[in-house]
Amino acid sequence: MNLHDMVQGIQEGKTRAIAKAISVIERESLYANDLLQMIYSMTGNAYLIGITGPPGAGKSTITDKIVKEWRKQGRKVGIIAVDPTSPFSGGAILGDRIRMNDLNTDPGVFIRSLASRGSLGGLSPAVYDTALILDAAGFEYIIIETVGVGQTEVEIVELADTTIVVTVPEAGDDIQTFKAGIMEIGDLFVVNKGDRPGTEKMRLLIENMLDLVHLDWRPPVLISIGAEGVGIIEIVEQVNKHREYLSSSTQLTTDRKKALGKKISLRLQYLFEQNVIKRIFESSDFDQVLTDIIQRNSDPFTEVDKLMDRFCPWLKEEED
């Protein structure tokens, strides 16, 4: 399938073309940049939802139920399940996709698992580029579901328009540990598995933490029992309210500019790694550099300066 056929297939929402386009991105093909340039003017209509929370909180169940609610309304939904370990759906993500198996047969839903980590140990550009492809394909909502609440997950959901933090009654210590990041990224909090002891205590803990932070938008704290569909309609309603809040102010534009800046920063980092760092590590004398440092004939700081002078001489010229 050539690029023009692929782009046409994406516009028409054809699953095969969408899947092939995402594979082009994942493989870091030479055509990936051309593809993204060709579809970019078709994007900008989708609404991005980030869903994060501790492992075992029931994020995939919540995702499954939310998507089904949107499908009742005739909305097309794309799901990006972010796996921090493997691009081949290893471990938890494979289980997640099995639990959402009935969505795979719905032509109005597209699910893809992606690895989160690039070779710099950060985020893979494929996560964001896949969202662009789904946007161009006409998906009205795109859900980025992560597997935890670490730094990588925080970075991913920063790109979302609305972020849902899902937790469970037993996760009090986790919430305390990650409270700084969570308070910054959460637009909506859900205490799932709300039929368990400690649910109300957990809800009050989050409410008290929110009292310490000045926010123009006060994130609601909802209780759900995802497996039974309890609280799902309320979650969808609050997502819509947050969207209305963003649209009625300049906040949506501000947030999307911030997200775009992060995306550009990520791509620059990736290009620097591929075109500079990779060349340094593959250079014929790099092993000798390491040997000199280990033997204390040199030091890492001096050698880094030398490598930068050698491989990035323009930086020295700008300083001068």
Secondary structure as UniProt FT lines:
FT   HELIX           3..11
FT   TURN            12..13
FT   HELIX           15..26
FT   TURN            27..28
FT   TURN            30..31
FT   HELIX           32..39
FT   HELIX           40..42
FT   STRAND          47..52
FT   TURN            55..56
FT   HELIX           59..72
FT   TURN            73..74
FT   STRAND          77..83
FT   TURN            87..88
FT   HELIX           92..99
FT   HELIX           101..105
FT   TURN            107..108
FT   STRAND          109..115
FT   TURN            119..120
FT   HELIX           125..136
FT   TURN            137..138
FT   STRAND          141..145
FT   HELIX           151..157
FT   TURN            158..159
FT   STRAND          162..167
FT   TURN            169..170
FT   HELIX           172..177
FT   HELIX           179..185
FT   STRAND          188..191
FT   TURN            194..195
FT   TURN            197..198
FT   HELIX           199..211
FT   STRAND          221..223
FT   HELIX           226..228
FT   HELIX           232..247
FT   HELIX           251..272
FT   HELIX           273..277
FT   HELIX           278..282
FT   TURN            284..285
FT   HELIX           286..294
FT   TURN            295..296
FT   HELIX           300..311
FT   HELIX           313..319
//
